Amino acid sequence: MLRLYFLISLMCLVRSDTDETCLSFTKLSFHSAVVGTGLNVKLMLYTRRNPTCAQAVNSTVLGNLNVTKKTTFIVHGFRPTGSPPVWMEDLVEGLLSVEDMNVVVVDWNRGATTVIYNHASSKTRKVAIVLKEFIDQMLAEGASLDDIYMIGVSLGAHVAGFVGKKYDGQLGRITGLDPAGPLFSGKPPEDRLNPGDAQFIDVIHSDTDALGYKEPLGNIDFYPNGGLDQPGCPKTIFGGMQYFKCDHQRSMYLYLSSLRENCSITAYPCDSYRDYRNGKCVNCGVSQTEPCPLLGYYADNWKDYLRKRDPPMIKAFFDTAEEKPFCIYHYFVDIITWNKNVRRGSITIKLRDKAGNTTESKINQAMKTEVQGYQVSEKTNKSEPATFHKYHQVSLLARFNQDLDQVAAISLMFSTGSVIGPRYKLRILRMKLRSLAHPERPQLCRYDLVLMENVETVFQPILCPEL
């Protein structure tokens, strides 16, 4: 009986110790946000040895952290209600799935939780001091600054910048997810995230007209949907709390999409979102044959190319879908018409594969090129909607929610916006479909089509002749 009692006691003791070693993110109430909290930074380590059970680490105890591997720090931002970030577990899991690394969650909820934004922003430099002490210990144990990666969300992006400044920009990489704009916009580089704070900095701007920072802050700055209103987010205050935070949070969910095997979001370097939408920025790199940059985790594939630029900075634009994983697949639809009169309107294109899957895109902006004996010279067309001239090629940038590998059928519909029957025709001399994400795929063509306005025309494409 005594042995049984001892065994039960030992099991309880082990269970209790295990519970204590598995840290959880600090949970606070709205009451805490109202009365305010003092700063207390807690570092939580996850590795493939302990992917779901966080281990406490600090400037004297590194725990399971292997200094020979990459270490990724996740730094959250302002927490006006005290609740833990809903995306944190998914981000930890995603990072560990793509690479064997150390993931350190920086829990500064006691400090970030307050209804007074100024109080939280004033603590960002203090959080950076704590992180420097921890990184110093890592370096003393043999770690390299090249292997330090910081992902900062909102205020956390500026925390990462302050840490980077303490190492004279020698940190390996910083990713800023919609860096906070209020109290940081217009500030000098020493008071915010700055392109010189790490060897490579990528930034996703998803709420530039409210909570986020508008101007470039990194080596490559991504602007999904122009950086303003994000598809799928509420447009009015009747959307509740999502109206206030959805655009701001979208940067995180776009980054999470980059950790999925079935979603690689391609972005296009461009001077403006308008130029991107007009199809003027669809080639990348010095020779315009470089792969375009990928959003999120693999954005640093462009690190070496950006080093060749002076300054080593670039803006990139792309569109997204309304729902997760948000991927949009880009195609060019090149159309040469032979109407005697100019036609203006939009084109709706649908693709169908052999399995019956379909995807659709409506396009009303274009880049116009003049064709003379099929020798093409580019001329910019900024008019909206698309304008079709006789024997001129119009290149329409189509965006699809699905990427169909083998297209079996295509349909086109031309519209001028008129609701009164098929008033006009669009006579197509040649249509060509080409994938931007997969330029190695065969290009598909069709010749001699006549589109009646508002009438869908379905046809089977053929392979374009090789030039």
Phi, psi and omega in degrees: 000320179295322178296319180297317179298318180296319181295316180297318180297319180295318179297320179294322180294315179297317180296320180295316179298319180297316179300322182289328182280342176272096181289153173234153180296141183299126177252125179234164182261168176296332176300319178297324179293326181287314183278342179091156179226148174279157183286132174212111184265127179242128180256128185239117184262130172238139173222179176291345174281329178223070187288339182237354182245100184293140179250137179287130174226159177204190186291352178243341182235115181265347177058227182283000185295124179262111187291349179275352181253166174298141174240121181252123177262134175249118184242113181282181182240212182302132180237083187292346179246350179089355182283153177292153176298130184289342185265354191299312182298318180296323181291316178300312181299317181296318180296316180292336180284330183268340182201144177281100187219175168265132175243120181247113176276123180266101182267100174242038180301324172282091186142319178274340181276107178188150176277352180258103186304321181303323182295320179290316183295330181289346182264358185297320180292327179291323176297320180298324179296317179298317181293323178297320179299320180291315180295323176303319179293321176300315180297322179296332180271000176114005179289162179242141177298333178300333184263008179266124181233128181240128175251112182248131182253123178057245176300329180298333177294321178287327172303313179300320178297319179294324176295316181300322179298326181292343178246023176053038175075018183266358173302149182299311186199148171231133170248123177257119180259102185044067179309141184301136178267309181304130181075357178241334179297133180084356181280154178292162184306327182289349183250017181196176171299141186216147182305338181270008185277351179204170178294331177211132180229125173241142186226138174249118180256112183240357182212056188289345181262010180214269188271344185262175181265133188275316188282158178300141181231357186226191174284324173225123182247119182265135179237088178295130179054033180084357179087005182253235183293128182265136179302138180091349178269147179302143181259349180230166181295344179290353175283001178070211183299331179298331178299324184277327189245348187299309180300318182295318182284341185302328179303319180295315183290331174292320177297318178301324179299329181290345179270358179268144181290334187259018182212106174242111183273117179268137177243161187234113178303132186197159178283331183206161177293325180298315179298320178298314181295333179274008174076021184269355186226073183239003175243151186229156174089171184299312182267008182059025175239000179292147171299141179291155182294148176260141178286146169090223191303323185263017178298334183287358172299340180266006184302311183294322179294318183293333178297338181279348182271154176226105000283161182281061183222148179203150174254145180225142184235154177194164176250159179229165172279175183278336186237163178298144003271015169076002184294139171237138182248126188263137174227154169257134173247103181268124183233128172247124183250164177227027172296141176293319180262155178294139175241138177234133180172191181248158177240129171254125181239135177239141177243144176224136177262182184294334180277356179094001177290139181232154174212151191224149176216135175251127187234134176224013175234151185205161169254124185263137174230142182269136183247125175229104184063031180065017169266121191257129171236132190279140171224135184284135176238108183262003183287152175231134358285190182298143182243128183248117176252155180299127178064018174256139177272130174248125180256111183264128178270107183263143181236122183241147178282340179237152177250103181270119185293310182241105182278122181262332181212149178230143171233145178234143173222130180257139179215138174261359184098354179285141179255005183258087172054182179278087184281327186236161174240148172241114183265115185258122177281318177207138172240135178230135178246126179221137182276133176276323181290330181229075183295345180283346180289149179299141177276142185251139184231165170204143185238154172054069175247146173238116181261121171277137182304133177065018178241124181285129179246120184254139179206163175264128180281163173236163178291135177289145177294143178282135182270000000 
